[in-house]
Amino acid sequence: MIHTDLLICGAGPAGLSAAIEAGQAGANVLVLERAHMPGGQLVKQTHMFFGSEKQYASYRGFDISDILLDQLAEMPNIKVELNATVLAAYDDGVWAAEINGKYEKIKPKAAVVATGASEKPLLFPGNDLPGVYGAGAVQTMMNQYGIRPAQRVVMLGAGNIGLIVSYQLIQADVAVLAICDAAPQIGGYLVHASKLTRMGVPIMTSHTVKRAEGDGKLESVTLWEIDKNWQGIDGTEKTFAADTLCVAVGLSPLSELLWQAGCKMLYVPALGGYVPYRDELMRTTVPNIFVAGDVAGVEEASSAMVTGRLAGLSAADYLGIDVIAIQAKKEDCAAQLRSLRHGHGGRILEGIKQAMIGVGSNA
């Protein structure tokens, strides 16, 4: 049995940030990451971040990952295990994990679940053809492993992921034929969309995929316009000769561990799916379990880092670590989150409001 003050599930931007704050407060921290390297989505993000200096504005994602890891390396009370998949959370407070092929039981005093999110699929004829990928998979091949993933791409989804990956594809000398989105307006930041339109990439709102076709692999993508009832309009079809269709239609929180642990959950479409009830300090209805990042509601990496910091501070506070600076830091994190969420037109804020509860409440 492994004993530790704080177990953190996931070494992405949220998990690393939580570990840094809890470690600086003096907690012994064990971070488990199922991948072979830490950093999560940061390691494949080549674009510069927005936000403020506190969220590493003007730094690229992979540089931010290095900054966080350098901070962790200075703290001997933090241990990061890679190739470590958390398997279960039991009601007696024991967690199970496979660490480098070995089954382990862990008994932490508190835990932060920062497992992130997975890409949502979309159903359409031909969606199982080779050449139909999630945008995250394409970004991983291109930015993390240096593989040119395609020659001619249609992007489905005009949120930030779809727009950013489209621009990165162009940087890799891949032709982006069109970006389409079923919504009547783009979901991503205008600055990303403007770069693409200046480069001649059409962004087709109120459009979706009618079918993907090919003989053993993707060869063409047919888009069509949809009406206000989300039904396709005959006669509006446009077919593109493409070898890749990139699907970027959103993310779903990876919340399985929270269900197992007995946290009260709520379906909130604005946050990507099922998320845990929590208070403003990221504590769930299970008093010693905290959440951070996309598993608490899909947002941006900047918000994930701030919620990670907040969860790490709150966990340290729960553990009884007497650090006067904790309260001031928590207030600063809350102010940063308000600023980051200000531009979402109320959608994210309303979703978060639905998931907020009082400390210790089971409502």
N, C-alpha and C positions, 0 to 999 in steps of 0.2 A: 504494500500500500504506500503510495506517495502522498506525503502531507505537505501542504503549502498554504500560505496566507491567501493567495489569490490565484485562481486559474483563469486564464484568458483563452478563449476559443477563437483562433484566427489571428494571423499576423499581417493583416492588411492595414490600411491607413488608420482605421478605428482601433484595432487591437494593439498596434504598436504605440499609438498615442496614449491609450489607456495604461499600457505597461509602463511607459515613461513617467506618467504622473504618479501612479501608485508606487513605482520604484523610488522616485525622488522623495516621496513621503516616508519611505522606510519599509514598505511591505516586501515580503519575499514573494516573487511573482514567477509563475510558470506559464509560458505561452506555448500553445500547441498549434502547429500549422500543417495542414495536410499536404501542401505542395512541397517541392524540393528546394524552394527558395522563399524568403519572406518578402513582403512588400505588397502582395495582393495586386490590385489593379494599377497601382502606382508604377510598377516596373515596365508597363507597356504604354504609359501615357507620355507622349513626347511633346504635347502642347504645353504652353505656359498657363499657369493657374491664375484665376482672378482672385477677388477677395482683398484682403489686407496683408500687411507684412506678417501678422500673426498666423495667417493661413498660407504663408510662403508664396504670396503673389509674385508673379514674374519668374518663378522657378518651374522647371519641367517636372512631371511626375516622377520619373526615375531618379532625378536629383533629390527630390523630397524624400524618397525612400532611403537614399543613402544618408541623408541628414538624420532621419529618425533612427536608423540602425547605428549610426555613430554615437548617438546619445545613449542608446541601449548598451553599447559595448563598454561604456564607462561605469556601468552599474553592476557589480558582481551579484547583487541580490535578485537579478532578473535572469532567468534561463529560458532560451528559446529552443524548442524541439521541432525540427522539420520532419517531413514524411510521417506526420503524427495526426491521425484522424480521430477526432472525438466521436465515439460510437453511441454513447448513451448517457443520460442523466437520470439517476434513480431518486426515489422519494426519500431515501435515507441520507441524502447528501453526498453519495458516492457517485463519481463520474468514471466512465470507462473509456479507454482509448487504445488504439493500436499505434505504438511508437516504434518505428523502424522494424516492423514485423513482429513486435512483441506485445502481447495483451497486458495492459496495466490498469490498475484501479487507483483513483486519485481522490483524496478527501480534502478539498479546500475549505477554508473558512468562508470564502465568498467567491463568486465567479462573475466574469464579464463575457457575455456571448456576443461575439463580433464576427459572425460567420458570413456576412455579406449577402449577396443575392445571386440568382441564376437568371439566364436569359429566357424570356418567354418565347415559345414557338408560335407559329401561325399555320392554320390549315388552309391549303389550296391545292388544286390538282398539280402534281409534280413536285410537291414540297420535299419529297424524299430523294430527289435526284442528286447525285454527286455534283457539287457546285453550288448547292444551296447551303449557306452557312449562317451562323449567328455572327453579328458584327464583332463581338468579343473574340471569337475564334480567329477571324481575319486579322484583327488588331494584334492578337498574340503571335500569329505566324509572322506578321510583317515587322512589328516593332521589337518583339522579344527574341525572335529567332532569325530575323533577317531573310525571311522567305517572301519572295514576291508572290502573292496569293492568287493573282488573276491578271487578265489583260483588259477585259471589258466588263464593267460591273453596273448593275442596277441596285440602288440602295432603297430598301423599304423601311421608312421611318425617318422623320425629320426632327427628332429630338436631338439633344446634345450629342449623344453617342453616334447617331447616324450622321450628323453633320461633321463631327470631328473626324470620324473614321473615313468619311468621304474625302476630306481634305488631305488626310494622311495617305490615302490611296493615290491621290493625284501627285503628292510629293514623291511617291514610289514609282512614278511613271505608269500608273494604271489609269485607263480611261473610265471616268464615271459618266455613264450615259444619261442617267436621270436619278433623281431622288423623289420618292413619292410618299405621301402620308394620307391616311384616311381622314384625319381631322381637317377642318376647314382652314386651319392656320398652322404654321410650324410650331413645334413644342420647344425647340431649342433657342439659344440666345441669338439675337439678330446679328451680332458681330460674326458668328460662325457662318450663318446663312449668307451674309453679304459677301464674304470672301468667295464663296462658291458661285454665287450668281455673277460676280465680276469675272470669274473664270469661264463663264458660259455654261455652267451646269444647270439644267432646268430643275426647279423644285415644284413638283406637281402636288398641290394639296387637293383634298377631296378625291384622291385616287388610291387604288390598291391593286394588288396582284390578282388577275383573273386566272392565270395558269402559267406554269413553267413547263417547258417542253425540251426534249432532246432524246437522242438514241444512246442510252446508257450513261449520259452525262448531260448537264445543262447546256442548251444551245440557244434558247430564246426565252424571253420573258414578255408576257402580254399584260399590260396594265389597262385598267378602265376606270372611268369616273364613277363615283357613287353619289346617290342622292341624299337628301336630308334624313332618310330612313336607313342609310348605310347599305342600300341595295345598288348593285351594278347597273349602269345605264347602257343598254345595247346601242351599238353604233359609235361608241366613244373609245373603242379599243385602240391601243398603240402597242406595237410589237418591237422589241429591241433584240438584236443579235448579241447575246451576252454569254460569257462563260461562267459568270458568278452572279448569284443573287444574294445580297447581304441583308439579313433580317435584323432590324433594330427596333422592335416594337415594345420595348420595356423590359423591366426586371421584376422578379418575384423574390421577396425575402426568404432566405434559407432558415426557416424558423422551426425545423423539426425538433431540435434539442429543447427549445422552449416549451413545446407541447409536452415532451416527455417529462420535463421538470415540473409540470403542473402549473405553469404560468397561465393566467387568464388571457385569452386571445380575442382579437376583434378583426373582422374583415373590413379593410379600409382601402377602396380602390385607388384613392389619391396617393397612397403610400405603397402601392404595388401588390397588395394582397393581405394575407393574415399577418398582423403585427401584435406584439404584446401590449396590453395595458401597462402604462408606466407613469411615473410622476415626472416632475420637471428636472429631477436629478438622475433620470435614466434607471430608476429602480423599478422592477416588475412587482407583481403581486406576491412573488416569493421573495421574502425580505432580503436574502443574501445573494440574489441574482440580479445583475444589471445588464443592460444592453447598450450597444453602440453601433453606429454605422447603418448600412442598408438593411440589416435584419430588423432594425427598429422602424424602418420606413425609408424607401428609396429616395435618396437625395444626391447631392454632389459629393465628390471626395473631400472638398473643403469642410463641408458640414460633418462628414464622417469623422474627420480628425478631431473636430471640436467636440462632437458627442463622445468620442473616445476619451478625450481628456476629461470631460465631465464625469463619465462613468468611472474612470480610474480614480478620480478625486473622491467621488461618492463612495466607492468601494473602500478606499483608505479610511474615510470618515466612519463608515460602518464597522471597520475593523478596530476602531478605537485609537487610531494613531493620532496623537495630540500634536497637530501641526497648525499653528495659528493661520498660516497662509492659505490653508485649504479653502476656507470660506470666501476669501477675496478672489481666489482663482476660480471658484465655482461661479461667482457672480460675473466675472469677466467672460467666462465661457458662455453663460446665458446671454450676455450682451452681444457676443460675436454671432451667436445663432440667430438672434433677432435681426441683425444686420444682413446676414447671408440669406435669410428667408424672405427678406423684404420684397424682392423682385419677382416673387412667384405668383402674384395676382391672387393670393388667398387660397389657392388650391392646396398647396403643401401645408399651410398654416391651419386650414380647416381640418385636414386629415390628422394632423398632430393633436389638435384640440380634441378630436374624437377619442384618441388613444391615451389622453392624459387622465390620471387619477391622483388621489391624495396618497401620501405615504401610508403604507400598511392597509389600504382599502382593499376589499374584495368585491367591490361593486362591479 
